[in-house]
Structure formats: C-alpha cells, structure tokens
Amino acid sequence: MAFHMPLKELQPVDTSLPEHIIKGAVVIDKELTTWNRRAVIPSTALHTVFITINRLEQKQADVVKMAAREMNLPEDNTYGLMADAPKRFITNENIDQLGSGFILTLCASPDNYVKRITEILEDGKNIAQMENAVKTLDEFSLRLISDTFSQDPALIEAFYRCSSLELLFDLVRDDRVSMSYTLLSTCLRALSSILELAVGDVTWKSVPRDVVVSIAALVTGKAKREEVNTLLAALAMIEQLVIGDDTTRDWVLEEVPIETLIRHVEKSDERIALAALSLMNSMIRHCSDKDKRLELIESLEVVPFRNAVHSSLLRDGSARDPKALEQLVEVQRSLISAYDTSPASDSEIQKVLDIDSANENSEEDVEIWRTKLADHRCGRLATVAMVLFGEKSPQDLRMLISENTMRIEGGKWQLIPMWMRCCDITAELFGLLPGRDELDRLISIIFSTDSPFPAVFSCIVHLFHRTWREMQAKGGEMDKVASFVLEQLRHVLKRKEIHDVEEMSADLETFSYKAMQEVRREEQLEKENDQLHSEAVISLKAKLRPKIEELVRINHLNYLKKGDVFRKPMKSKSLAKAAYWFWKLDASEKMLTITACDGERFVDDGHRDDIRQVWLKDVADVTNNDEIDRKASSSRFASSPSTNMLRGVRVQLKPTNDLKEGEVLMALTPDETQAGIWQESLAYLVGNTEMRSKTNAIVERMLKMELRVRLLNVKLADPENEPDVPPIPDDLISFISSF
C-alpha cells in the first residue's frame, strides 16, 4: 500500500545580508613602517583578512581595532584604513559609503603620515624623501578638490593639527628647492590645493608677502631657470592670489607687471599660453582702480603681444582651442573697452565734413550731419575711422563717389550718413553697440592689424557701396541696405575662418547680393523643412492626407475622362508606320472607350464605327510594361545611336471562352507622367487601392504646399534674438493679486 505525503509549498528564504552589514577584505600597507616608524609587523601577521562591518554599531576606531586583531598586529599602535577608489582615509563621516566587496588597506594613521612628512621637511637633507612627502600631501589634497565623492579632509586636518603651512612656505623660499623642479612644482601644487580647501581660517589671504614675491619671480623671468610644470603651477597660484583677496591682489599687481606675461603667450606649450592669458584677464577683471586697469590694458596694446598671439594660438594651419579662443575674446573685449568713444571735437567733425565738401550738399544737411557726428555713440572712434579712410584710401574714395554720382537722381547714397551706418555696423560686430558681436570670428583679423576698427570699417564701406548698387537701392533705403550688409558680414564670417583684413576683403568681394539672396532662400527652405518635421506639423499632415489623396484621385480620374492618344505596340521589328488609338474613361467611371485614330491627334467627328468599349469589371489587372521605340532608335539619319523608351500601360482582361488567359491591351507613350497617371488610376478603379509612386509623389508635393501656406503666418521664436526678460515689479504682491 503506497503512502502519499501531502504537498507543502516551500517559502523562499532571503539569504542576503541586511543593508547595514557589509563584508570585504583588508590588506596590510607595504609602506606601513615607512610612515609609522614605531610600527612592527610580526612574522605571524596575516597580510590579508576578511571582515564583516556593522555600520550601525561600529565606528571607524572599532573597525581599525578589529582589523588589527584579525591580522595579529599589536593593538597599541595607531593605524588607519584607506580606500583605493577614490584614495582616501576612512572616517566616521564616510564609512557609510562603503559597500559589500570593499578592499581596504590597513595603513598608518593620518597623524603618523603628517608627523613623518614634518620630520622629512624639517630635516631638509634628502631631496628624494622630501619629494615623496610633498607628493603624498599633494595627492590627498588634489583628490579632495577634484573628486566630489571624496569628502574626507582627514590628512589635511591632521596636517593643520600636527604641523604648519610654514613648512611649505619655507620650501618656496628655499633656494635649494628651486633647483629641484619636481620638488618645487609638487610643493606649489600641494600648497595651492591646501589653500583651495580653505580648512579653518587658512585661505589664499594667509600667504605671506615674501612667498608671493618668490612665486612671482618664477613667472617674471627673475628665476634662474624655468620648467614647464613649475611655471604652470606658479601661474595658477598667482591667478588665485589675484582673485582671492585685495591685499594679495595688490602685491601681485606690484610684483608681476602684465607685460612680463607676454613672453609666455608665445610658448610652444599651449597650456602655458592659456594660463598666461587667463592670468592677464583676471588681473584686468579684478582690478578695482580704473586708472590702474587702463594702464594694464594699454600694456597689451603693443605689437609684441599681437605677434605672440598670432605666432602661437592663431598661427595658420593650427586648430583653434576653444578655451584659448575664449580667453583671447575676453582680452580683446578689454582692449576694445579702452577705445576712445568720447564725443568728437569740432575740429575732428570738420575734418570729416571737409572730405565731402566737393559734393554740393545743402547747409541744412551739413548741420544735420554735424549734429549726428557730435552725438554719435562711437564718438572719436567713428570720426578717426572716417578720416583715416579718406587719408589712406583717397583713390578708393574717389572711385566710390564717382560711381555714386553716375546714378540716377534718387538712387544715390550720401557719404556722411553712409559712413555713420558703416560705423554702427562695425561697432556692433566689435561689441561696442547693443547686438550680437562677432569677436570670436573676428579674433584673427583683429590681432592681425594695428588699427582693427578702421580696417574693418573700410571693408564694410566697400561692401555697402557694392550692395547698394546690386540692390538698386534708393535714397530712403539706407536702413534696409545696412541690415542686408550686416547679414552678409555675419554669413561670410560664419562660412570659414578668416585670418586677416585682406582675406576678409577678398571674400566679401566674391560674395554678391545674389549669392546672399540664395543663402536666404536656402535658410528659409531649411527652416520650413525643420517646421515640417515638428510633431505638431506631422500630426496636421496626417489629418490632411486623406483629403489630399482624394483630391489627387479625382483630378487623375478627370484627366482620364478627357482621354489621351497612345501608340499601339508593334507586332514585329519592321519599320512599318506606327498605329495609334484613343483611350478615354467614361463619365460613369465604369467603362473604358478605345477608338482607333490616324495620328497623334484625335479628332472626334461623330461618325466612327471602330469604337470598342471595355467594362472595367472585366479587367483583371493593370500593370506597366515598357518597350523600346524601335522606329526612333533605328533611324538611319540619326547622328548618334539612341534608345527611346516607351512607357506602357498593360490592361489584362479576365479569361473568356475564346481566350482562356484573357486578352491583353497595351497602350504606349513616351510621356512617363501620362503613363503613370493612367496606370495608377485604372489600377485604383479595378480595386487596387494601394498608393502608387506617381500618385504618392503628387500627394506629398501638395501636402508640403498646403503646410507651407498654413505656416506663413506662424511666428516662431528666434533663438539668436531672444526677447529681453522684463524686470521684477517693485510691488510684487499687488502685481500677483491683480491676476
């Protein structure tokens, strides 16, 4: 007798550990006795152990004691635990960040590290040991700054507790250290990182003046030797001293003349050039004294600085570093801010008016121009550019005026107003007037000439004259031409990188008004295509498609109802005279009428007896079947052999008693569009409702036309001309309550 036990469902058992319980490994640091010289590793010590940590109950000290006990190490020594990814000491604050599978290193405690570093630095005899000590300090401080996960200033706090920054300051002052590039650069990086952490009250303003002088000597050329890493670290520290505090900034401005940084810009190492430019910008940006700031800017308005930039960062054939370009643009903004835009004097205005004195201008116009020149936003900068154009390019000026005088009355520009418009355009490109500047694209041009504003102004004057002529503008269209010229300039600058004024002038010479119109058309088409691919337009397109398809089908059926003449297929390869017949769809759309005709034109005289009527219900299928036009391709009088294709419409009738496979009617035409409409429309009438290529192409074209017409009055936001955000109302409560 079989005995059956009742089935019992087994419940799953969760074998995973609670979240606060983690398991991992601990290994002994190979350099434990190096950093803690009193530590002893017994022969019975285990170099690797596995431990379990309860993060809710155990603190960092408990875990250290447990690991030392498991490894058979003396528990009277002070140990620490270090994680490798990222490298940091384990403290009570970050022990929660550990997870199962951790691998920790049992090492000397942070205090032992600092005490050993202090001993080595105070002894000052072994350069190699000093380099290793400072490198260790640098590694931990750098990780604290660069790694957001590691929030463990344990070693740095121990350094403040057990040692002093004076040790590092003494290293910077020590002449022996300056002879060791590795030690000096590492010391500067460690010192910079520690000051950047700002633990306690120790910040950049804690740096003594003599240390600032020693660091400044590394970049001003007073140091005996220069090394790349040391120079980079010194430049970065000096910039932080400029940013950090007014007192240290004044020391730097006194010890580091800005012109001494120019030689670093032309260094082959672009990192140094970038650091030097960044320091220049910081010195100018944070200088609170206007006179001193102007003095700094004027120190850079020299040929050596321009040549240094051109030979290193803007040299031909080199790729533009975006960071370097950003710094150069900021330098150029500072230089442009020092342009003299004060109101022009009467004598300077008179010089400009005298240039146009040869033309017969009314006194009223002259007085209006005098007032506008006096009130011009660019002031002396504008009048100087106009005078320089007249003095340096007198032949060009005579040519412009001569061409202008030959125009019909009402189609001429006036010189002074035209010059003022060109000054406005130049000032906007340079960022002197509100608008979108193009300094990032003009940067090579600006650094290639002594007087960038007058040089670019001259190019714009020639472009304005040429565009006025090509647009056939009239006297009242000055603003219209100016707007078009500004658009031309932006496009030419955007199209490719231009290196100097001559290249810019040549590019503008070849870029005509018609070319710009073509660019406008392409941009408009691109915008329309982007709009057509938006979600809203795609949804609208899906709603409009059925109506458009129906409209196209009705149009095609009406085309068939008018009828067309087709060529009959030739039964042999003989050159017999071609035969034609006339196909027409009945108004009821149920019958096809076929009539023989004598030529390519059909004349319905009403007395024909060779008419055949084919009911569409008897048609099995309608396909295409192309055939070679033998009569055209085999002509003996043709100058060259050619092959002309005849597009065929093949109508397959259903089988009958006489023809089991069904009769085939073929209509040929050289017109591909005609054949496509007939074939697809007849196929639709016999029950094949699938959209064909010819019909689908027409539907798509009509859909685009319909959508573009509907989008004509839709105004989209221009990301380049974003509206200004209005200020917050003073009485915000009453403003909200009104809604």
C-alpha positions, 0 to 999 in steps of 0.5 A: 500500500503506497503512502502519499505525503501531502504537498507543502509549498516551500517559502523562499528564504532571503539569504542576503545580508541586511543593508547595514552589514557589509563584508570585504577584505583588508590588506596590510600597507607595504609602506606601513613602517615607512610612515609609522616608524614605531610600527612592527609587523610580526612574522605571524601577521596575516597580510590579508583578512576578511571582515564583516562591518556593522555600520550601525554599531561600529565606528571607524576606531572599532573597525581599525581595532578589529582589523588589527586583531584579525591580522595579529598586529599589536593593538597599541599602535595607531593605524588607519584604513584607506580606500583605493577608489577614490584614495582616501582615509576612512572616517566616521563621516564616510564609512557609510559609503562603503559597500559589500566587496570593499578592499581596504588597506590597513595603513598608518594613521593620518597623524603618523603620515603628517608627523613623518612628512614634518620630520622629512621637511624639517630635516631638509637633507634628502631631496628624494624623501622630501619629494615623496612627502610633498607628493603624498600631501599633494595627492590627498589634497588634489583628490579632495578638490577634484573628486566630489565623492571624496569628502574626507579632509582627514590628512589635511586636518591632521596636517593643520593639527600636527604641523604648519603651512610654514613648512611649505612656505619655507620650501618656496623660499628655499633656494635649494628647492628651486633647483629641484623642479619636481620638488618645487612644482609638487610643493606649489601644487600641494600648497595651492590645493591646501589653500583651495580647501580653505580648512579653518581660517587658512585661505589664499589671504594667509600667504605671506608677502615674501612667498608671493614675491618668490612665486612671482619671480618664477613667472617674471623671468627673475628665476634662474631657470624655468620648467614647464610644470613649475611655471604652470603651477606658479601661474595658477597660484598667482591667478588665485592670489589675484582673485582671492583677496585685495591685499594679495591682489595688490602685491601681485599687481606690484610684483608681476607687471602684465607685460612680463606675461607676454613672453609666455603667450608665445610658448610652444606649450599651449597650456602655458599660453592659456594660463598666461592669458587667463592670468592677464584677464583676471588681473584686468577683471579684478582690478578695482582702480580704473586708472590702474586697469587702463594702464594694464590694458594699454600694456597689451596694446603693443605689437609684441603681444599681437605677434605672440598671439598670432605666432602661437594660438592663431598661427595658420594651419593650427586648430583653434582651442576653444578655451584659448579662443575664449580667453583671447575674446575676453582680452580683446573685449578689454582692449576694445573697452579702452577705445576712445568713444568720447564725443568728437571735437569740432575740429575732428567733425570738420575734418570729416565734413571737409572730405565731402565738401566737393559734393554740393550738399545743402547747409541744412544737411551739413548741420544735420550731419554735424549734429549726428557726428557730435552725438554719435555713440562711437564718438572719436572712434567713428570720426578717426575711422572716417578720416583715416579712410579718406587719408589712406584710401583717397583713390578708393574714395574717389572711385566710390563717389564717382560711381555714386554720382553716375546714378540716377537722381534718387538712387544715390547714397550720401557719404556722411550718413553712409559712413555713420551706418558703416560705423554702427555696423562695425561697432556692433560686430566689435561689441561696442553697440547693443547686438550680437558681436562677432569677436570670436570670428573676428579674433584673427583679423583683429590681432592681425592689424594695428588699427582693427576698427578702421580696417574693418570699417573700410571693408564694410564701406566697400561692401555697402557701396557694392550692395547698394548698387546690386540692390538698386537701392534708393535714397530712403533705403539706407536702413534696409541696405545696412541690415542686408550688409550686416547679414552678409558680414555675419554669413561670410564670417560664419562660412570659414575662418578668416585670418586677416583684413585682406582675406576678409576683403577678398571674400566679401568681394566674391560674395554678391547680393545674389549669392546672399539672396540664395543663402536666404532662400536656402535658410528659409527652405531649411527652416520650413523643412525643420517646421515640417518635421515638428510633431505638431506639423506631422500630426496636421499632415496626417489629418490632411492626407486623406483629403489630399489623396482624394483630391489627387484621385479625382483630378487623375480620374478627370484627366482620364475622362478627357482621354489621351492618344497612345501608340499601339505596340508593334507586332514585329521589328519592321519599320512599318508606320506606327498605329495609334488609338484613343483611350478615354474613361467614361463619365460613369467611371465604369467603362473604358472607350478605345477608338482607333485614330490616324495620328497623334491627334484625335479628332472626334467627328461623330461618325466612327464605327471602330469604337470598342468599349471595355467594362472595367469589371472585366479587367483583371489587372493593370500593370506597366510594361515598357518597350523600346521605340524601335522606329526612333532608335533605328533611324538611319539619319540619326547622328548618334545611336539612341534608345527611346523608351516607351512607357506602357500601360498593360490592361489584362482582361479576365479569361473568356471562352475564346481566350482562356488567359484573357486578352491583353491591351497595351497602350504606349507613350513616351510621356512617363507622367501620362503613363503613370497617371493612367496606370495608377488610376485604372489600377485604383478603379479595378480595386487596387487601392494601394498608393502608387509612386506617381500618385504618392509623389503628387500627394506629398508635393501638395501636402508640403504646399498646403503646410507651407501656406498654413505656416506663413503666418506662424511666428516662431521664436528666434533663438539668436534674438531672444526677447529681453526678460522684463524686470521684477515689479517693485510691488510684487504682491499687488502685481500677483493679486491683480491676476 
